[in-house]
Structure formats: structure tokens, C-alpha cells
Amino acid sequence: MNTFLNLLGISAVIALVLLPALIGIARELRIDRALREAERGRRTAPPQTADAARPVKAARRPYVRSWARG
């Protein structure tokens, strides 16, 4: 009975040590899968037509006062 309890205790400690690593691996695989799906979606997106709205370029205003310029 002592041997079984020792084996059970060691198994529980090993499981507690490996659990964060296994969760991290599962999370990384899920993120990789999402990135691959997004990349596939980007490649298969239809090209924009000439009628599509153009992005507006905002004019950058220089700062009137800055701590670096005194």
C-alpha cells in the first residue's frame, strides 16, 4: 500500500510540474492555427476594385512645443 501511495504522490507531483507546460503548448498551437488561417484568408482575399474607397492620409502637424526643443 505504501508503494502505491508513493507512486500516486510522485505521479501527482509530475502532473503538477508538467501541467503549465502542456497548457502553454496547447495555447501556442491554437495561436499558430489562428495565424495560419488568417494568412490563408489574406492570400485568398479578392483584390480591391477601383471603386473601393482609398485610405485617407492624415497630414502630420509638427509639435508646437516639445520638451526636447526647449
C-alpha positions in Angstrom: 0.0 0.0 0.0 2.9 2.4 0.8 4.4 1.7 -2.7 1.1 2.6 -4.4 0.7 5.8 -2.4 4.3 6.8 -3.2 3.7 6.1 -6.8 0.5 8.1 -6.7 2.2 11.0 -5.0 5.1 11.1 -7.4 2.6 11.0 -10.3 0.7 13.9 -8.9 3.8 16.0 -8.5 4.9 15.2 -12.0 1.5 16.2 -13.3 1.6 19.5 -11.4 5.0 20.3 -12.8 4.1 19.4 -16.4 0.6 21.0 -16.4 1.7 24.6 -17.1 4.0 23.4 -20.0 1.2 21.4 -21.5 -1.2 24.3 -21.3 1.4 26.6 -22.9 2.0 24.2 -25.8 -1.8 23.9 -26.4 -2.1 27.7 -26.4 0.8 28.1 -28.8 -0.7 25.5 -31.2 -4.1 27.4 -31.1 -2.4 30.7 -31.8 -0.4 29.1 -34.7 -3.6 27.7 -36.2 -5.3 31.1 -36.0 -2.3 32.8 -37.6 -2.3 30.2 -40.4 -6.0 30.7 -41.0 -5.5 34.5 -41.1 -2.7 34.2 -43.6 -4.8 31.9 -45.8 -7.6 34.4 -45.6 -5.3 37.2 -46.6 -4.0 35.4 -49.6 -7.5 34.4 -50.9 -9.0 37.9 -50.3 -10.4 39.4 -53.6 -8.3 42.3 -55.0 -9.7 45.7 -54.4 -11.5 47.4 -57.2 -11.0 50.9 -58.5 -14.4 51.8 -56.9 -13.1 50.9 -53.4 -12.6 53.8 -51.1 -9.0 55.0 -50.8 -7.5 55.4 -47.3 -7.2 59.0 -46.2 -3.7 60.1 -45.4 -3.7 62.4 -42.4 -1.3 65.3 -42.5 1.2 65.3 -39.7 1.5 68.5 -37.8 4.8 69.3 -36.1 4.5 69.8 -32.4 4.4 73.5 -31.5 6.2 72.8 -28.2 8.2 69.9 -27.2 10.3 69.1 -24.1 13.2 68.2 -26.4 13.3 71.5 -28.2 13.1 73.7 -25.1 
